[in-house]
Amino acid sequence: MDIVAHALWTTAAARAVRRKWHMQIQLGWALFWGIFPDIFSFAIPAAVRIWWYATGVTSSLRPDAHSAQRFQFVWQLYHCSHSLLVFATVFGLVWSFAGRPVLEMLGWGLHILIDIATHQGIFAIHFLWPISDYGFNGIRWENPRFLAVNYGLLMVLFVWIWVRSRNSGQTGLVHRRTHSEGNIGIEENQSISSNIR
């Protein structure tokens, strides 16, 4: 899946977990971990390929299995950052050092799960790397129909989050107002009682 969609799905998931289970999750860090695998794999190589494309060295921005030898390491980075085994190991190590699970890192795991279902061919996710090179042939995320459905769902989801947050804000305001009015009523009753005495 593309990096923007990863960022949006991770943010939505983190907000849902934070709201439902009242867990301390920083959305910024959750978003970072949600796009981390692609940044780790492609940031520098992407910059180089864009330069090559702009200067006419290559006719395509997409890497392929026959890229120049000096860029073959990118595939190892890709398999490493998209492996559930690597993720679980790093998550466990960070947990042991921090003394608590760093829930924001679950964005990384979500990224891998989404990519397993939305990649194929040379980009198929080797989610058991380095033990196995098995890769599941999923849906192509760049398929126009899939993109339309994916971003349509994201739009509906974020509108729902926005409406729900507005409603909960108004409910909180009504609750505070009612509580405040109740206190005023109590104070008035106490004042009347003291006057009668």
N, C-alpha and C positions, 0 to 999 in steps of 0.2 A: 504494500500500500504506500501511497505517497506520504511524504513527511508531514505535510499540513494536516492530512486526515488523521495520521498517527497522533499529532499534537492535540487535535480536537477530541478524539475518542478517549485519550488518556485523561484530559482535563475533565471530561464529562464523567468518566468512571471514578476519578478521584473525588469529585464533588459529591457523587452519589454515595460513596463509601463514607466520606466525612459526615454527610448529613444523616445517613441511616444509622450508623453505628457510633456517631459522635467521636470519631477518631481524629487525632491531630495529624493532618496531612497538609503539607505546604504545596499548593497547586503549582507554583513555579518549578519546584524540584521534581514533582511528579511529571510535569510536562517535559522537563529536560531528560529524565530517564525514559520517557516514552519515545523520544526521538534519538536517544543516545546510540542505538545500534547502527543507524544510518550515518550519523555524524562520525562515529568511530571508523566506519568502513570507507566512507566516500568523500569526506570533506576536502582533504588535500588532493587526492586523485581527481575529484570533480573540478577543482580549480584549475588543475593542469590541463584537463581535457577541454574545458571551456576555452582556455587560452589557445590550445592547439586548433580547436574548431574556428575560433575567431581569426587565427593567422593562416588557416587553410591547410594545416598539417594533417588534419583528419576531416572526413566528411560526415562523421556522426558523433553525437554527444554521448551515446550509449556505449559502455564497455562491452567487450565480447570475449569469448573463450580464447581468441587468438590475439589478444592485446600484446603490446610489446613486453618482452620478458621482464623488464624492470618494474612492470605494474602487476605481475602475477601475485605479488604479496597481498594485493587488495583482496583477492579471493579468500586468502587465509584469514584476513581481518573480518571479512564478511561472514564466513562460516563461524568464526569464533564469537562474534558479537550477536549472531542469530542462533546460538546453541542454547537450548534449555539447560543442558548440563553445565555449561560455563556460567550461565546466569545463576543457577541454583548454588553453585560453588561460591561465586562472588557474594551473593546475597547472604549465604551462611557465614562467610568470613566476616563481612561487615557487621552482621548481627552479633557475632561473638566479640568483636572489638568494641562495638557501640553498647553492648549490653541490652539491646532491644532490637526488634525488627525495624529496619528503616523502610516504612511502608511505601514511601515515594518511589523506591526502587522497583516496586511491582509494575510500574509503567514499562520497564524493560521487558518483563515477562509477558505483559499484555501485547507489546509490540511483536514479540516472536510469535505468539499464538495467532495474531491477526495475519502476519506474513506467511505462516504455514498454509493458511487457506487462500491467500491471494497472490502467490508466486508460483511460477512454473518454469520449466526448461532450465537454462543455466542459472537462473535466479531461484530455483527451488530451494527451500530452506532445509539445510542439513541440521535438523534440530537436535540430533544425537551426536553431533561432532564433538570430540575427535574419535569417538568409539565407532560411529557408523557414518557413511556417506549417503545414507538413504535420504532422498528428498521427495516430498509429496508434491504432485502436480495439481495445484489448485487453480482458482480462477485468475485470469490476468487482471490485475487491478487497474490497468490503463484502458481496459475495454470501456468504450463510451457508455454503454448501458450500465455497467457496474459503477462507473463514476457517478452517473446521474442518480442511481439508487443510493449509493453511499452518501453523497453530499445532500441528497434529499432527506435521508434519515437523520443526518447530523443537524440539518436546519430545523426539522421538526423537534428533535431532542433539545436543542438549545433554546428554541422558542418556549417549549414546555418548562425548561429550567428557569427561564426568565419570568414566565407567568407565575410559576410556583413561588419563586423568591419574592415577587411583588405581593402576592397574596399573603405569604407568611409575614412579610413586613407590615402589612396593613392589620393582620390579626394581632401582631405584637403591639401595634399602636393602639388598637381598640382595648387590648388587655391592660396596657399601661394607663390608658385614659379611665377605664372602669375602676381600676385599682385606686387611681388618684381621686376619682369622684367618691369612692367608698370611704377613703380616708377623710375627705372633707366632711362627709355626712357624719362620721364618727366624732370628728372634732366639734361639729355643730351640736350634736346630741349631748356631748360632754359639757359644752358651754351652757346649754339650756338647763341641764341638771344642776350645775353649780349655781346658776342664777336663782333656781327654785329654792335651793337650800339657803 
